[in-house]
Every structure is written in structure tokens, then in C-alpha cells.
Amino acid sequence: MDKKIKLIVSDLDGTLLNNAKRISDFTEKTLLDYQRQGYLVVLASGRFQKEIMRYSDQLKLKEFNGWIVCSNGYEVCNLAKQQVHTFDAIEAKQANDIYRIAEAYKLVQYVKINDIYHLKISTLTKAFLNIGRGILEMAQSMGLEKGLYATHLLKETVITKKLDINTNVYKMAFVSTPKKLERFCEQVDKMFPNTYSFYYVNSVSVEITRNTVSKKNAVEYICEQLKLDLSQVIAFGDSGNDEPLLLNAGIGITMKNGTKRALAKAVHVSDLSNDQDGVAHECIKYL
């Protein structure tokens, strides 16, 4: 038992959520029990705020003075006080420069502009995506929960052949082959040195944010508000946007199902996956 830990921080997809994109009854009960004991829970995700709230409500974070970290650390929300702190966004001009570099590499691009999701793809890819959307909607109608989140996102997404980025954005996501993504990231970093962070979701997907934006920086901010430090944090994650936090937390645990990149850098690896209530069992083990 580690009595110095005060903050339980968990990623959502691939970590706290099972493969059906749900918090299981066992994990819900476990985290509610820890909150009643005085631990604070933070949900830290690449998702935007409204996509996190259903899970925050399920765990009663507002009631127990919990926090959420959104968009890979761009936004930090104190739920009880209804206060929001933000870090640096990608300025519109530079976002358009990055967009043009991505165009040269023919990357699929996913950006939230003016609170609306925009997916930039080719005409052929759009045709396949419409077929995929139909399949997901059919799966949802049949009660197959794995299709729910993807269907929800697709319904709220504008599919386009050209992006018009007329405002600052929190993050930009890109999909392609590993080699193309590597060359693309190198070119962006060369054009804007020491400006951006590149978080690999998996081998074929990367997200770009300003380099002041990370889950680690967001959790450090929370710790400052609570007069704690990172040594008092137990953190859970599975991919690139979790790595800085996992490497600097008092206890940083990478899920068994983590990406190859994340597992290669991991300090602690859970014996259990996100589909086996890994977060709950590791909390019981360490706390």
C-alpha cells in the first residue's frame, strides 16, 4: 500500500474503458470506493470535454471534487468549481501550414474547427467511409455497443475534400502509413522547431498539439492547485499521449494492451488489459 498517493489519474480509451467503451460495474464500484476514502480521480483523455462527461457523471467526479483533462491536456476542468484552465492552442495560420504539409503527403486529417469535427479524405476514401458508417449504424441498431462511439463521431463529423481552418484549434490528427507519418512529423518539426508535440495513438495515427500541451503538464497544474506533486499520483495509460505522465508520476502504469511504443518505454506494465478491469485491480494492488 502506497499511502502517499492522493490522485488517481486514468486515460479513457484503451485504459479505463473496456472494449465496449464502457466503465465496467466493478471498475465503477472500485473508483467510487476510493473516492469515498478521500482519493481524487482525474479522467485524462485525448477526447474533447463533452465526450468525457458521461464517464465523469458515472463516477460522480463533481460530487467528489474530481477533475477532467481534455484534448491531450489542452483543457483542464475543475468540475466542482466549474472552472476551466487552458494551455496553448495551434494558431490558425500555422494550422493551415501543417494542413498543407499533410496534403503533400496525402494524409487523412481530422480536426475540430469551431466545435465541429472535420474529416479531410479523398473521394474514394469517402465512399468507403460511407459504407463503414452504414455498417456501424446497423451494428448500433442491433445493440452491438462497440459501434456506438464510432457511430456517434461519424454522425457529428463533416466529411470534406478541403479544410478551411479559420480559427485556432486544440489539436490535429493524421492517419497514414508509419513511414509517411514519420516524414510528415519531421517536416513539421523542421518548419516549426521546438513548437509542437507529436503523440502517436498507434503506428498509423498521430496527433499534434503545441508542446506546452500534455497530460503531464495538465496533471502538474492540478497538483499545484491541490498543493500536491507528481510523486503523489498513480497514473494509467496505453499510448503515446500518456507517456510523459506515466514516466513522471509517482506510479505510472501502462496497460497490458498498450501500444508497442508505450510498452517499450513503460516503467510498470499491468498484467491485465483494459478489458480485464486492469485499472481497478492495479489500484487495489498499489493503494
C-alpha positions as CSV (number, residue, x, y, z in Angstrom):
1,M,0.0,0.0,0.0
2,D,1.4,3.4,-1.0
3,K,-0.1,5.9,1.5
4,K,1.5,9.0,-0.2
5,I,-0.7,8.6,-3.4
6,K,-3.6,11.1,-3.4
7,L,-4.5,11.3,-7.0
8,I,-5.7,8.6,-9.4
9,V,-5.4,9.6,-13.0
10,S,-6.6,7.5,-15.8
11,D,-6.8,7.7,-19.6
12,L,-10.1,6.5,-21.1
13,D,-9.9,4.6,-24.4
14,G,-7.8,1.5,-24.1
15,T,-7.3,2.1,-20.4
16,L,-10.3,2.7,-18.1
17,L,-12.9,1.9,-20.8
18,N,-13.4,-1.7,-21.8
19,N,-13.6,-2.7,-25.5
20,A,-17.3,-1.9,-25.5
21,K,-16.3,1.7,-24.5
22,R,-17.8,1.3,-21.0
23,I,-16.6,1.6,-17.5
24,S,-17.5,-1.8,-16.0
25,D,-19.6,-2.2,-12.9
26,F,-16.6,-3.5,-11.0
27,T,-14.3,-0.6,-12.0
28,E,-17.1,1.9,-11.3
29,K,-17.6,0.5,-7.8
30,T,-13.8,0.4,-7.1
31,L,-13.2,4.0,-8.1
32,L,-16.3,5.2,-6.2
33,D,-15.0,3.4,-3.1
34,Y,-11.6,5.1,-3.4
35,Q,-13.2,8.5,-3.8
36,R,-15.2,7.9,-0.6
37,Q,-11.9,7.1,1.1
38,G,-10.6,10.6,0.1
39,Y,-8.7,9.8,-3.1
40,L,-9.3,12.3,-6.0
41,V,-9.9,10.9,-9.5
42,V,-8.9,12.6,-12.7
43,L,-10.0,11.4,-16.2
44,A,-7.3,12.4,-18.7
45,S,-8.2,11.8,-22.4
46,G,-7.5,12.9,-25.9
47,R,-11.3,13.3,-26.2
48,F,-13.0,16.7,-26.1
49,Q,-14.9,17.7,-22.9
50,K,-18.4,16.7,-24.0
51,E,-17.2,13.2,-24.9
52,I,-15.8,12.7,-21.4
53,M,-18.7,14.0,-19.3
54,R,-20.8,10.8,-19.4
55,Y,-18.0,8.9,-17.7
56,S,-17.4,11.7,-15.3
57,D,-21.0,11.6,-14.3
58,Q,-20.9,7.9,-14.0
59,L,-18.0,8.1,-11.5
60,K,-19.6,11.2,-9.7
61,L,-16.4,13.2,-10.1
62,K,-18.2,16.5,-9.5
63,E,-19.6,15.2,-6.2
64,F,-16.1,14.0,-5.1
65,N,-14.2,17.1,-6.3
66,G,-12.7,15.3,-9.3
67,W,-11.2,16.8,-12.5
68,I,-11.1,16.1,-16.2
69,V,-8.2,16.7,-18.6
70,C,-9.4,17.1,-22.3
71,S,-7.7,17.1,-25.7
72,N,-4.4,15.6,-24.6
73,G,-4.0,18.2,-21.9
74,Y,-5.2,21.4,-23.7
75,E,-8.1,21.9,-21.3
76,V,-8.3,21.2,-17.5
77,C,-11.7,21.3,-15.8
78,N,-12.3,21.6,-12.1
79,L,-15.8,20.1,-12.1
80,A,-16.9,21.1,-8.6
81,K,-15.9,24.7,-9.1
82,Q,-16.8,24.7,-12.8
83,Q,-13.5,26.3,-13.6
84,V,-11.6,25.7,-16.8
85,H,-7.9,26.3,-17.5
86,T,-6.4,26.0,-21.0
87,F,-2.9,25.8,-22.4
88,D,-1.7,26.9,-25.8
89,A,-3.7,26.2,-29.0
90,I,-2.4,25.8,-32.5
91,E,-2.8,29.2,-34.2
92,A,-4.9,29.2,-37.4
93,K,-2.1,30.3,-39.7
94,Q,0.2,27.5,-38.5
95,A,-2.6,25.0,-38.5
96,N,-3.1,25.8,-42.2
97,D,0.6,25.4,-42.8
98,I,0.5,22.0,-41.2
99,Y,-2.6,21.2,-43.2
100,R,-0.7,22.0,-46.5
101,I,2.2,19.8,-45.4
102,A,-0.2,16.9,-44.7
103,E,-1.8,17.5,-48.1
104,A,1.6,17.0,-49.8
105,Y,1.8,13.6,-48.1
106,K,-1.8,12.7,-48.9
107,L,-2.6,12.1,-45.2
108,V,-6.1,11.7,-43.8
109,Q,-6.7,14.6,-41.5
110,Y,-9.1,15.0,-38.6
111,V,-9.6,18.4,-37.0
112,K,-12.2,20.1,-34.7
113,I,-13.0,23.5,-36.1
114,N,-15.5,25.9,-34.4
115,D,-16.7,22.9,-32.3
116,I,-17.4,20.8,-35.4
117,Y,-15.4,17.7,-36.4
118,H,-14.0,17.8,-39.9
119,L,-12.5,14.8,-41.7
120,K,-10.4,15.5,-44.8
121,I,-10.2,12.5,-47.0
122,S,-10.1,11.6,-50.7
123,T,-13.2,10.9,-52.8
124,L,-12.5,7.1,-52.8
125,T,-11.9,7.0,-49.1
126,K,-15.2,8.9,-48.6
127,A,-17.1,6.3,-50.4
128,F,-15.6,3.5,-48.3
129,L,-16.3,5.6,-45.1
130,N,-19.9,6.0,-46.0
131,I,-20.1,2.2,-46.3
132,G,-18.4,1.9,-42.9
133,R,-20.8,4.3,-41.4
134,G,-23.7,2.3,-42.6
135,I,-22.2,-0.9,-41.1
136,L,-21.7,0.9,-37.7
137,E,-25.2,2.2,-37.7
138,M,-26.5,-1.3,-38.4
139,A,-24.3,-2.6,-35.5
140,Q,-25.7,0.1,-33.2
141,S,-29.3,-0.8,-34.2
142,M,-28.6,-4.4,-33.3
143,G,-27.3,-3.4,-29.9
144,L,-23.6,-4.1,-30.6
145,E,-22.0,-1.5,-28.3
146,K,-18.6,-1.4,-29.9
147,G,-20.1,0.6,-32.8
148,L,-21.6,3.3,-30.5
149,Y,-18.7,5.7,-30.1
150,A,-17.5,5.4,-33.7
151,T,-21.1,6.0,-35.0
152,H,-21.5,9.0,-32.7
153,L,-18.3,10.6,-34.0
154,L,-19.2,9.9,-37.7
155,K,-22.6,11.4,-37.3
156,E,-21.1,14.6,-35.9
157,T,-18.3,14.8,-38.5
158,V,-18.3,16.9,-41.7
159,I,-16.5,14.8,-44.4
160,T,-14.7,17.1,-46.8
161,K,-12.1,17.2,-49.5
162,K,-10.7,20.5,-48.3
163,L,-10.3,22.1,-44.8
164,D,-10.9,25.7,-44.1
165,I,-9.2,26.4,-40.7
166,N,-10.3,29.9,-39.8
167,T,-9.7,29.7,-36.1
168,N,-7.2,28.3,-33.5
169,V,-7.5,24.6,-32.9
170,Y,-6.7,22.4,-29.9
171,K,-5.1,19.5,-31.8
172,M,-4.8,18.0,-35.3
173,A,-4.9,14.3,-36.0
174,F,-3.4,12.5,-39.0
175,V,-3.6,8.9,-40.4
176,S,-1.3,7.2,-42.9
177,T,1.4,4.7,-43.2
178,P,4.1,4.7,-40.5
179,K,6.8,6.0,-42.9
180,K,4.7,8.8,-44.3
181,L,3.8,9.9,-40.7
182,E,7.4,9.9,-39.7
183,R,8.5,12.0,-42.6
184,F,5.5,14.4,-42.1
185,C,6.3,14.9,-38.4
186,E,10.0,15.5,-39.3
187,Q,9.0,18.2,-41.8
188,V,6.6,19.9,-39.4
189,D,9.2,19.9,-36.6
190,K,11.8,21.3,-39.1
191,M,9.4,24.1,-40.1
192,F,8.4,24.9,-36.5
193,P,11.3,23.8,-34.3
194,N,10.5,23.4,-30.6
195,T,6.9,24.3,-31.1
196,Y,4.8,21.0,-31.4
197,S,4.4,17.7,-29.7
198,F,3.7,14.5,-31.7
199,Y,1.6,11.9,-29.9
200,Y,1.3,8.5,-31.6
201,V,-2.1,7.0,-31.0
202,N,-0.9,3.9,-32.8
203,S,1.5,3.1,-35.6
204,V,-0.7,4.7,-38.3
205,S,-2.1,7.7,-36.4
206,V,-0.5,10.7,-34.8
207,E,-1.9,13.8,-33.0
208,I,-0.2,17.2,-33.0
209,T,-0.5,19.8,-30.2
210,R,1.5,22.7,-29.0
211,N,4.4,21.5,-27.0
212,T,3.0,23.1,-23.8
213,V,0.1,20.7,-24.1
214,S,0.4,17.3,-22.4
215,K,-1.4,15.2,-19.9
216,K,1.7,15.6,-17.7
217,N,1.5,19.4,-17.7
218,A,-2.2,19.3,-17.1
219,V,-1.8,17.0,-14.1
220,E,1.0,19.1,-12.8
221,Y,-1.3,22.1,-12.9
222,I,-3.9,20.1,-11.0
223,C,-1.3,19.2,-8.4
224,E,-0.3,22.8,-8.0
225,Q,-3.9,23.7,-7.3
226,L,-4.2,21.0,-4.7
227,K,-0.7,21.6,-3.2
228,L,0.4,18.1,-4.3
229,D,3.2,16.9,-6.7
230,L,3.5,14.2,-9.3
231,S,5.0,11.8,-6.8
232,Q,1.6,11.6,-5.2
233,V,-0.1,10.5,-8.4
234,I,-0.8,7.0,-9.7
235,A,-1.5,7.2,-13.5
236,F,-2.7,4.8,-16.1
237,G,-2.5,4.9,-19.9
238,D,-1.9,2.9,-23.0
239,S,-0.4,5.1,-25.8
240,G,1.8,8.0,-26.8
241,N,-0.2,10.8,-25.3
242,D,0.1,9.1,-21.9
243,E,3.9,8.5,-21.9
244,P,5.2,11.8,-20.4
245,L,2.8,11.4,-17.5
246,L,3.4,7.7,-16.9
247,L,7.2,8.3,-16.9
248,N,6.9,11.1,-14.3
249,A,4.1,10.1,-12.0
250,G,4.8,8.5,-8.6
251,I,3.4,5.3,-10.1
252,G,2.9,5.1,-13.8
253,I,1.3,2.0,-15.2
254,T,1.0,1.1,-18.8
255,M,-1.9,-1.3,-19.7
256,K,-1.1,-4.8,-21.0
257,N,-2.8,-3.8,-24.2
258,G,-0.7,-0.7,-24.7
259,T,0.9,0.3,-28.0
260,K,4.3,-1.1,-28.8
261,R,5.8,2.4,-28.3
262,A,4.2,2.9,-24.9
263,L,5.1,-0.6,-23.7
264,A,8.8,-0.1,-24.8
265,K,9.0,2.9,-22.6
266,A,6.9,1.7,-19.7
267,V,8.2,1.6,-16.1
268,H,5.3,-0.6,-14.9
269,V,3.2,-2.8,-17.1
270,S,-0.1,-4.2,-15.8
271,D,-0.7,-7.9,-16.1
272,L,-4.2,-7.0,-17.1
273,S,-5.8,-5.2,-20.1
274,N,-8.4,-2.6,-20.3
275,D,-11.0,-5.4,-20.9
276,Q,-10.0,-7.1,-17.7
277,D,-10.6,-4.2,-15.3
278,G,-6.8,-3.5,-15.2
279,V,-7.1,0.0,-13.6
280,A,-9.3,-1.2,-10.8
281,H,-7.1,-4.2,-10.0
282,E,-3.9,-2.1,-10.1
283,C,-5.5,0.4,-7.7
284,I,-6.3,-2.4,-5.3
285,K,-2.7,-3.7,-5.6
286,Y,-1.0,-0.4,-5.0
287,L,-3.5,1.5,-2.8
